[in-house]
């Protein structure tokens, strides 16, 4: 979802991150405020004034979005729904919920908190403008009016009943509370989100052909994002039903490709890296996991030393976040892989390597479940083992 993000600060116990895509949005916003919006709100000001107004308005919108997402996060914390942080990206902001809401009431209150916070903030900005009147400098009045207006736009747009917008989460919570069926409620809310995304896509195309290139582009991109996010919500619900409550031992590959510590580096590269095209291999001796050897580490080794070094000389400790217990919940493991961008996890019982859990294997199980009409699909490890090292191999 995110390209590359940087932690800015911590607020009320939540880490606030900014994705590089937000910077693209910020540049475009500053430009549009300086050359279009502020000149129409407060005409006849010097050009330099519009530019610093634009920067101030962009910073104000940044903190408005953080305030919106912080409201979600505080309510989620109250209902014991863990939030890993707040991230701002090109389409706004998101409070990263690590698991599904614990109750329909909790989700509804968490969802409605954001729009209510934006309405309150927007009303406060507009109230200052109304009360301050002519005593406020014209540029300040223009900035405050814009922030009041944009916060109300943010609130109203988020109230559209289309998942994953706040209104879509409120819709799902209401349906969930009515039928007591989270999957059915998710499908309805996500369907509304996908439909709304399509509407925005076609509206954006119409705007493009009408000559309104900037608005058309944004409508098209937001529509694509909402359509994709709605589909992802359905897939995550299916993944939760398939993997939650089942240990990774049920899905892991029990015969992973590993290397021994005494293997020469040249043989490691030629017989393993060049043959299997993996980026890393676990180093195992007598069943014990000693470490990992990675392509990144080997790139640092002079080619002339390949014959004199062994795996023991170049291996490094396996990252703790890449190791799980056989009893770890498979859905939690899947979420860990998605958050880290890592496509595999080593499964170890103490210092013994039990297997490897691959993202591709989990996705294969999900695709089978869909092809078979949501019939129960047995984990891959339950299939008969054929003893072929090639068939048992899974990439790291």
C-alpha positions in Angstrom: 0.0 0.0 0.0 2.8 2.4 0.9 5.8 3.2 -1.2 8.2 4.4 1.5 7.4 6.1 4.7 9.2 8.0 7.4 8.3 8.3 11.1 7.7 11.9 12.0 6.6 11.9 15.7 4.5 10.2 18.3 1.1 11.5 19.3 -0.9 10.1 22.2 1.1 6.9 22.0 0.6 6.5 18.2 3.5 6.8 15.7 2.7 9.2 12.9 4.3 8.3 9.6 4.3 10.1 6.2 4.6 8.2 3.0 6.6 9.6 0.1 3.4 9.8 -1.9 2.1 12.4 0.5 5.0 14.7 -0.6 3.7 14.5 -4.2 0.3 15.4 -3.0 1.7 18.3 -0.9 3.5 19.8 -3.9 0.4 19.6 -6.1 -1.7 21.1 -3.3 0.6 24.0 -2.7 0.6 24.7 -6.4 -3.2 24.6 -6.7 -3.7 26.7 -3.6 -1.2 29.3 -4.7 -2.3 29.7 -8.3 -6.0 28.9 -8.1 -7.8 28.6 -4.8 -6.4 31.4 -2.7 -6.5 34.0 -5.5 -10.2 33.3 -5.8 -10.8 33.5 -2.1 -8.7 36.6 -1.4 -8.1 38.4 -4.7 -5.6 41.2 -5.3 -2.8 40.0 -3.0 0.8 39.8 -4.0 1.9 36.5 -5.7 4.4 35.8 -2.9 1.6 36.1 -0.3 -0.4 33.4 -2.1 2.6 31.0 -2.0 3.2 31.3 1.8 -0.6 31.0 2.3 -0.5 27.8 0.2 2.3 26.4 2.4 0.4 27.3 5.6 -2.8 25.8 4.2 -1.0 22.6 3.3 0.5 22.3 6.8 -2.9 23.0 8.3 -4.5 20.2 6.2 -1.7 17.9 7.3 -2.6 18.4 10.9 -6.3 18.3 10.1 -5.9 14.8 8.7 -3.7 13.7 11.6 -6.5 15.0 14.0 -9.1 13.0 12.0 -7.1 9.8 12.2 -6.1 10.3 15.8 -9.8 10.4 16.7 -10.2 7.0 15.0 -7.2 5.7 16.9 -8.3 6.9 20.3 -11.7 5.3 20.0 -10.1 2.1 18.6 -7.9 2.0 21.7 -10.9 2.3 24.0 -12.4 -0.8 22.4 -9.2 -2.8 22.5 -8.6 -2.6 18.8 -4.8 -2.2 18.3 -3.7 0.6 16.0 0.0 0.3 14.8 0.2 3.9 13.7 -1.2 6.7 11.6 0.2 7.1 8.0 -0.4 10.0 5.7 -0.2 9.1 2.0 -1.4 10.5 -1.4 -5.1 9.8 -0.8 -5.2 11.2 2.7 -4.5 9.3 5.9 -5.2 6.0 7.5 -5.2 4.7 11.1 -3.6 1.2 10.7 -5.9 -1.3 12.4 -4.0 -4.5 13.1 -7.2 -6.7 13.3 -10.9 -6.6 12.6 -13.0 -4.6 15.1 -14.1 -6.5 18.2 -17.7 -5.5 17.9 -20.2 -3.8 15.6 -20.7 -1.0 18.2 -16.9 -0.5 18.5 -16.4 -0.3 14.7 -19.3 2.2 14.3 -18.1 4.5 17.0 -14.5 4.3 15.7 -15.6 5.1 12.2 -17.9 8.0 13.1 -15.2 9.6 15.3 -13.2 10.8 12.3 -16.0 12.7 10.5 -17.2 14.2 13.8 -13.7 15.4 14.6 -13.3 16.9 11.1 -16.7 18.7 11.5 -15.7 20.0 14.9 -12.4 21.3 13.5 -14.0 22.8 10.4 -16.6 24.5 12.5 -13.9 25.9 14.8 -12.0 27.4 11.9 -15.1 28.9 10.3 -16.1 30.2 13.7 -12.8 32.0 14.2 -13.3 33.6 10.8 -16.8 34.7 11.7 -15.9 36.1 15.1 -12.6 37.6 14.0 -14.2 39.4 11.0 -12.2 42.4 9.8 -9.8 42.2 12.7 -8.0 39.3 11.1 -5.4 39.9 8.4 -6.8 39.0 5.0 -4.3 36.2 4.3 -5.0 34.6 7.7 -8.7 34.8 7.2 -8.3 33.1 3.8 -6.3 30.3 5.3 -8.7 29.7 8.1 -11.7 29.8 5.8 -10.0 27.2 3.5 -9.2 24.9 6.5 -12.8 25.2 7.7 -14.2 24.4 4.3 -11.8 21.5 3.5 -12.4 19.8 6.9 -16.2 19.8 6.2 -15.4 18.4 2.7 -13.3 15.7 4.3 -16.0 14.8 6.8 -18.8 14.7 4.2 -16.8 12.7 1.7 -15.9 10.2 4.3 -19.5 9.7 5.3 -20.3 8.2 1.8 -21.4 4.6 2.7 -18.7 2.9 0.6 -16.0 0.8 2.3 -13.2 1.6 3.2 -14.4 5.2 3.7 -15.7 5.9 7.3 -19.3 5.8 6.0 -18.6 2.4 4.6 -17.3 1.2 7.9 -20.4 2.6 9.6 -22.6 0.8 7.0 -20.7 -2.5 7.7 -21.1 -2.0 11.5 -24.8 -1.4 11.1 -25.3 -4.5 8.9 -23.0 -6.6 11.2 -25.1 -5.6 14.3 -28.3 -6.4 12.4 -27.4 -9.8 11.0 -24.5 -10.7 13.3 -22.6 -11.8 10.2 -19.4 -9.9 9.6 -18.6 -11.6 6.3 -22.0 -10.7 4.8 -21.7 -7.2 6.1 -18.2 -6.8 4.7 -19.3 -8.0 1.3 -22.2 -5.5 1.1 -20.1 -2.6 2.3 -17.2 -3.5 0.0 -19.6 -3.9 -2.9 -20.8 -0.4 -2.3 -17.2 0.8 -2.1 -16.3 -0.9 -5.4 -19.4 0.6 -7.1 -18.6 4.1 -5.8 -15.0 3.6 -7.0 -16.3 2.8 -10.5 -18.5 5.9 -10.4 -15.6 8.1 -9.6 -13.5 6.5 -12.3 -16.1 7.2 -15.0 -16.7 10.7 -13.6 -12.9 11.3 -13.7 -12.8 10.2 -17.4 -15.7 12.5 -18.2 -13.9 15.4 -16.5 -10.7 14.6 -18.5 -12.5 14.7 -21.8 -14.3 17.9 -20.7 -10.9 19.6 -20.4 -10.8 19.5 -16.5 -7.5 17.6 -16.4 -6.5 18.0 -12.8 -9.9 17.2 -11.2 -10.4 14.3 -13.7 -7.0 12.8 -12.8 -7.7 13.0 -9.1 -11.2 11.5 -9.4 -9.8 8.7 -11.6 -7.0 7.9 -9.1 -9.2 8.1 -6.0 -11.8 5.8 -7.8 -9.1 3.3 -8.6 -7.9 3.3 -5.0 -11.4 2.9 -3.5 -12.2 0.1 -6.0 -9.0 -1.8 -5.1 -9.3 -1.2 -1.4 -12.9 -2.6 -1.5 -11.7 -5.8 -3.2 -8.8 -6.1 -0.7 -11.3 -5.9 2.2 -13.2 -8.9 0.8 -9.9 -10.8 0.3 -8.8 -10.1 3.8 -12.1 -11.3 5.2 -11.7 -14.6 3.3 -8.1 -14.8 4.5 -9.2 -14.4 8.1 -11.9 -17.1 7.8 -9.3 -19.4 6.2 -6.3 -18.9 8.4 -7.4 -17.4 11.7 -7.2 -19.9 14.6 -5.0 -22.4 12.6 -1.3 -22.7 13.3 1.3 -22.0 10.7 2.4 -25.7 11.0 -0.7 -26.5 9.0 0.4 -24.5 6.0 4.2 -24.5 6.1 6.5 -26.4 3.8 8.2 -29.1 5.9 11.0 -29.7 3.5 12.6 -26.3 2.9 15.8 -25.9 0.9 18.6 -25.2 3.4 22.4 -25.1 3.3 25.1 -26.4 5.7 27.7 -24.1 7.3 30.6 -26.0 5.8 29.4 -25.5 2.2 32.0 -23.5 0.1 30.7 -20.1 -1.0 31.3 -20.8 -4.7 29.2 -24.0 -4.5 26.6 -22.0 -2.5 26.3 -19.5 -5.3 26.4 -21.9 -8.2 24.3 -24.8 -6.8 21.8 -22.8 -4.8 21.5 -19.1 -5.7 21.9 -19.6 -9.4 19.8 -22.8 -9.4 16.8 -21.8 -7.2 17.0 -17.9 -7.6 16.2 -17.3 -4.0 17.4 -14.2 -2.2 18.3 -16.1 1.0 18.7 -19.6 2.5 18.5 -20.8 6.1 21.8 -22.4 7.4 21.0 -25.6 9.1 23.1 -28.3 10.8 21.6 -31.4 12.4 18.2 -29.8 12.2 19.3 -26.7 14.2 18.9 -23.2 12.6 22.3 -21.5 12.8 21.5 -18.4 10.7 20.8 -17.1 7.2 22.9 -16.4 4.2 21.6 -13.7 1.8 22.4 -12.5 -1.6 23.0 -9.0 -0.2 25.7 -10.3 2.1 27.4 -12.2 -0.8 27.5 -9.1 -2.9 30.0 -7.7 -0.4 32.4 -10.7 -0.9 35.2 -10.4 -3.3 34.8 -13.0 -6.1 38.4 -14.0 -5.6 37.5 -15.3 -2.1 34.7 -17.5 -3.1 36.8 -20.6 -3.0 38.4 -19.8 0.4 35.3 -19.0 2.3 32.4 -21.2 3.6 28.8 -20.4 4.4 29.9 -20.2 8.1 32.1 -17.2 7.2 29.3 -15.3 5.5 26.1 -16.2 7.3 24.4 -13.7 9.6 21.7 -14.2 12.3 18.2 -14.5 10.9 16.1 -11.4 11.6 13.9 -12.1 14.7 10.9 -10.8 12.8 11.4 -13.4 10.1 11.0 -16.4 12.6 7.8 -17.7 14.0 6.7 -20.7 16.1 4.8 -23.6 14.5 1.9 -22.6 16.8 1.7 -19.0 15.6 -1.7 -18.1 14.2 -1.5 -18.4 10.4 -3.5 -15.2 9.9 -1.2 -13.2 12.2 1.7 -14.6 10.2 0.1 -13.5 6.9 -0.5 -10.0 8.3 3.2 -9.8 9.5 4.4 -10.7 6.0 2.1 -8.1 4.4 3.2 -5.3 6.8 6.9 -6.1 6.4 6.8 -6.8 2.6 8.6 -10.1 3.3 7.3 -13.1 1.3 8.4 -15.8 3.7 8.8 -16.7 7.4 11.1 -19.3 8.9 9.2 -21.7 11.3 11.3 -22.8 14.2 10.6 -24.7 17.3 13.3 -23.4 19.6 16.5 -23.7 17.6 15.1 -26.4 15.4 14.0 -25.4 11.9 10.5 -26.9 11.3 9.7 -25.4 7.9 9.1 -22.3 5.9 5.8 -20.4 5.5 5.6 -18.8 2.1 3.2 -16.0 1.1 2.8 -17.7 -2.3 1.6 -20.9 -0.5 -1.0 -19.0 1.5 -2.2 -17.2 -1.6 -2.5 -20.6 -3.4 -4.8 -21.9 -0.6 -6.9 -18.8 -1.0 -7.2 -19.1 -4.7 -8.2 -22.8 -4.3 -10.9 -21.8 -1.8 -12.3 -19.3 -4.3 -12.2 -21.7 -7.2 -14.0 -24.4 -5.2 -16.8 -22.0 -4.2 -15.5 -21.3 -0.7 -15.4 -25.0 0.1 -13.0 -25.9 2.9 -9.5 -26.3 1.5 -7.0 -28.5 3.4 -3.7 -27.0 4.2 -0.8 -27.8 1.8 1.0 -29.7 4.5 -1.9 -32.1 4.7 -1.3 -33.2 1.0 0.7 -36.4 0.5 4.4 -35.7 0.4 6.1 -37.1 -2.7 9.6 -36.9 -1.5 10.9 -34.9 -4.4 13.2 -32.1 -3.2 12.2 -30.0 -6.1 8.5 -30.2 -5.4 9.1 -29.6 -1.7 11.1 -26.4 -2.4 9.6 -23.1 -1.7 11.3 -19.7 -2.3 12.4 -17.6 0.6 
